[in-house]
Amino acid sequence: MTAHSELRLLPWSSPDGKPCYLSTDDDNSHLSRMADSTEAIQIGLATDLVTHAKEALNDEQTALEDLRNLSMDLVGALQNTLRVATSRGQRLPTPQSSDQGGDIPRLPTAAFD
């Protein structure tokens, strides 16, 4: 069985909301490329959403309901972006310690939903 640290956290969840992982040595496999593409789409959507949020917040005429919906969309985009950051961080080589002599903190792996 592959060690947990060797698994890639995928940018989507199972139907019951649990994280999905990929075990492969091939970064160019079909599923790896699909995950890379999905991550790029999620980050692009988050970028567009931030631009939209700035415009909405600068517009004093933006309705409260629109701001609530925007907030929910921003939370979803942030969750996706954190999942991408965690997945990419887990695939980096693990440094033994920082230059200051302490351990380098790792990103948390929970709270994506």
Buried (B, 14 or more C-beta within 10 A) or exposed (E): EEEEEEBBBBBBBEEEEEBBBBEBEEEEEEEBEBBBEBBEEBBEBBEEBEEEBEEBEEEEEBEEEEEEEBEEBBEBBBBBBBBBEBBEEBEEEEEEEEEEEEEEEEEEBEEBE
